[in-house]
């Protein structure tokens, strides 16, 4: 049986040691269950939220605030 390979979200390199990979988040998919996001143990605290997602959430909150006033 083959092991599942993961890519570090922070440095984009292959995580070769299964004990070194840390699950940092889960991204939902539009047409399916989505996927898990991994990082090297030493990079886990450096992983930031997706900037496009944060921009979209900010626009939604601003639009809701504008409608409520």
C-alpha positions as CSV (number, residue, x, y, z in Angstrom):
1,X,0.0,0.0,0.0
2,X,1.3,3.5,-0.8
3,X,1.4,6.4,1.6
4,X,-0.5,9.6,0.9
5,X,1.8,12.4,-0.1
6,X,1.1,15.9,1.3
7,X,2.5,19.3,0.3
8,X,3.4,22.0,2.9
9,X,1.1,25.0,2.5
10,X,3.8,27.4,3.7
11,X,6.9,26.3,1.6
12,X,5.2,24.2,-1.1
13,X,7.6,21.3,-0.7
14,X,6.8,17.7,-0.2
15,X,6.3,16.4,3.3
16,X,8.3,13.2,3.2
17,X,8.0,12.2,6.9
18,X,4.4,11.3,7.9
19,X,5.2,12.3,11.5
20,X,6.3,15.8,10.3
21,X,3.0,16.7,8.6
22,X,0.5,18.6,10.6
23,X,-3.2,19.2,9.5
24,X,-3.6,22.9,9.6
25,X,-7.1,23.5,8.0
26,X,-9.7,22.0,5.8
27,X,-10.9,23.8,2.6
28,X,-14.4,23.0,1.5
29,X,-15.1,22.2,-2.1
30,X,-17.9,23.5,-4.2
31,X,-18.9,20.1,-5.6
32,X,-17.5,17.7,-3.1
33,X,-16.1,17.1,0.4
34,X,-13.1,19.5,0.0
35,X,-9.6,18.7,1.1
36,X,-7.2,18.8,4.1
37,X,-4.3,21.3,4.1
38,X,-1.0,20.2,5.7
39,X,2.2,21.9,6.7
40,X,5.5,20.9,8.1
41,X,5.5,20.9,11.9
42,X,7.9,23.8,12.0
43,X,5.8,25.8,9.5
44,X,2.3,25.2,11.0
45,X,2.3,28.4,13.0
46,X,3.3,30.4,9.8
47,X,0.3,29.3,7.7
48,X,-2.0,32.2,7.1
49,X,-5.7,32.1,5.9
50,X,-6.2,32.3,2.2
51,X,-6.1,36.0,1.3
52,X,-8.7,35.7,-1.4
53,X,-11.1,34.2,1.1
54,X,-10.4,36.9,3.6
55,X,-11.0,39.6,1.0
56,X,-14.3,38.0,0.0
57,X,-15.5,37.8,3.6
58,X,-14.6,41.4,4.2
59,X,-16.6,42.5,1.2
60,X,-19.6,40.5,2.4
61,X,-19.4,42.0,5.9
62,X,-19.1,45.5,4.4
63,X,-22.1,44.9,2.2
64,X,-24.2,43.6,5.1
65,X,-23.2,46.6,7.3
66,X,-24.1,49.0,4.5
67,X,-27.6,47.5,4.2
68,X,-28.3,47.6,7.9
69,X,-27.6,51.3,8.3
